[in-house]
């Protein structure tokens, strides 16, 4: 199964991705845990940005990184019989570059034409206020170029519009363990870890 975690920065998606990987490991379930931007050359460049790029350039680089990520990491893992847990995927591009003015539906459609659709997307939903508070408490390095209040509000609004059949919304305001249990129970109902 190709499992993606999405949400605004500070939503808890990375925590939930790690908890799911810990659960899979404890159950002897074969998996890989990966993320976007990837560890590839373009992904490293994206993570090192000191400021946002023009929306079109940013979207292009994220897609190039994603295509490479699928080719070198995601597809080989799936072929090898491993579940893939991915922290961010093309919904992030649609939301974050959409917040800069691109058409989020067009970004989604173009990405879908280039890379595989996930089996499930756990979209962790929290308020921008909660997200900013969490970021401020957990990161000594401060806020990234993607973590400004007005930008996160726009991104959150776009995430709210996504209605794809693969999306399962998770209340990120509940406790970490409650959210994890909800995710694991959903996967068990769908034959993973049962």
C-alpha positions in Angstrom: 0.0 0.0 0.0 1.2 3.5 -0.9 0.3 5.6 2.2 0.8 9.4 2.2 0.6 11.9 5.1 -0.5 15.4 4.3 -1.3 18.6 6.2 0.0 22.1 6.9 3.3 22.5 8.6 2.9 21.8 12.3 -0.1 19.5 11.8 1.6 16.5 13.2 1.8 14.6 9.9 5.5 13.7 10.3 4.9 12.5 13.8 2.1 10.3 12.6 4.2 9.0 9.7 7.0 8.0 12.2 4.5 6.4 14.5 3.1 4.3 11.7 6.6 3.2 10.7 7.2 2.2 14.3 4.0 0.2 14.3 4.8 -1.6 11.1 8.3 -2.4 12.4 6.8 -3.8 15.6 4.5 -6.0 13.6 7.1 -7.2 11.2 5.3 -5.5 8.3 7.7 -4.7 5.4 7.8 -0.9 4.7 9.9 2.1 3.9 9.5 5.6 5.3 10.3 8.4 2.9 9.4 12.1 2.5 9.2 15.0 0.1 11.2 16.9 -0.8 13.2 13.8 -1.2 16.8 13.1 -0.4 17.7 13.4 -4.1 19.6 16.3 -5.6 16.6 18.4 -6.4 14.9 17.6 -3.0 18.0 18.8 -1.2 18.0 22.0 -3.2 14.3 22.6 -2.3 15.0 22.0 1.4 17.8 24.5 1.5 15.8 27.4 0.1 16.1 30.6 2.0 13.2 32.2 0.2 10.2 31.1 -1.9 10.7 30.7 -5.6 8.3 31.9 -8.3 5.2 29.6 -8.1 5.9 28.0 -11.6 9.5 27.3 -10.8 8.7 25.9 -7.4 6.0 23.7 -8.8 8.4 22.5 -11.6 11.2 21.6 -9.2 8.8 19.8 -6.8 7.4 17.7 -9.7 10.9 16.9 -11.0 11.9 15.8 -7.5 8.7 13.7 -7.2 9.2 11.9 -10.5 12.7 11.0 -9.5 11.5 10.0 -6.0 8.9 7.7 -7.5 11.5 6.2 -10.0 14.3 5.6 -7.5 12.5 5.0 -4.1 8.7 4.5 -4.2 8.3 2.2 -7.2 11.3 -0.1 -6.3 9.9 -0.5 -2.8 6.4 -1.3 -4.1 7.9 -3.9 -6.5 9.8 -5.4 -3.6 6.6 -5.9 -1.7 7.0 -3.1 0.8 4.4 -0.6 2.0 5.5 2.9 1.3 4.9 5.6 4.0 5.5 9.0 2.4 5.5 12.3 4.4 4.0 14.7 1.7 3.2 14.1 -1.9 1.5 16.0 -4.7 -1.3 17.4 -2.5 1.4 19.5 -0.9 2.4 20.9 -4.3 -1.3 21.7 -5.1 -1.8 23.4 -1.7 1.5 25.3 -1.3 2.0 26.4 -4.9 -1.8 27.0 -5.1 -1.5 29.4 -2.2 1.0 31.3 -4.3 -1.5 31.7 -7.1 -1.3 28.6 -9.2 -4.5 26.7 -10.0 -4.4 23.8 -7.4 -6.7 21.6 -9.6 -4.3 22.0 -12.5 -1.3 21.2 -10.3 -3.0 18.0 -9.1 -4.1 16.9 -12.6 -0.6 17.4 -14.0 1.0 15.6 -11.1 -1.5 12.7 -11.5 -0.5 12.4 -15.1 3.2 11.9 -14.1 3.2 9.8 -11.0 1.1 7.1 -9.3 -1.9 7.9 -7.1 -1.5 6.9 -3.4 -3.8 4.2 -2.0 -4.7 6.5 1.0 -3.8 10.0 2.1 -4.1 10.7 5.8 -4.8 14.5 5.8 -4.1 15.7 9.3 -6.3 18.7 10.0 -5.4 21.4 12.6 -6.0 25.1 12.9 -3.2 27.4 11.8 -3.0 28.7 15.3 -2.3 25.2 16.7 0.2 24.5 13.9 2.2 27.7 14.5 2.2 27.1 18.3 3.6 23.6 17.7 6.3 24.8 15.3 7.4 27.5 17.7 7.7 25.0 20.5 9.4 22.2 18.7 12.0 23.9 16.4 15.0 25.6 17.7 16.0 26.7 14.2 12.8 28.8 13.9 10.2 28.9 11.1 11.0 27.9 7.5 10.1 29.9 4.4 6.9 27.9 4.1 5.7 28.6 7.6 4.3 32.1 7.6 0.8 32.6 9.1 -0.9 34.1 6.0 0.7 31.5 3.7 -0.4 28.6 6.0 -3.9 30.0 6.2 -4.1 30.0 2.4 -2.6 26.5 2.3 -5.1 25.2 4.9 -8.0 26.7 2.8 -6.8 24.7 -0.2 -6.4 21.5 1.7 -10.0 22.0 2.9 -11.2 21.9 -0.8 -9.7 18.4 -1.5 -12.4 15.8 -1.8 -10.5 12.9 -3.5 -11.7 9.4 -2.7 -8.2 8.5 -1.3 -8.3 11.2 1.3 -9.0 10.2 4.9 -9.2 13.3 7.2 -7.8 12.9 10.7 -8.4 15.4 13.5 -5.0 16.6 14.4 -6.4 18.3 17.5 -6.9 15.0 19.3 -4.0 13.5 21.2 -1.1 12.0 19.2 -2.0 8.5 20.4 -5.7 8.9 19.5 -4.8 10.0 16.0 -2.3 7.2 15.6 -4.9 4.6 16.8 -7.5 6.0 14.3 -4.9 5.6 11.4 -3.9 2.1 12.5 -7.6 1.0 12.8 -8.4 2.4 9.3 -5.4 0.4 7.9 -6.5 -2.8 9.7 -10.0 -2.4 8.2 -8.3 -2.3 4.8 -6.1 -5.4 5.4 -2.9 -3.8 6.6 -1.6 -4.9 10.0 -4.7 -6.9 10.8 
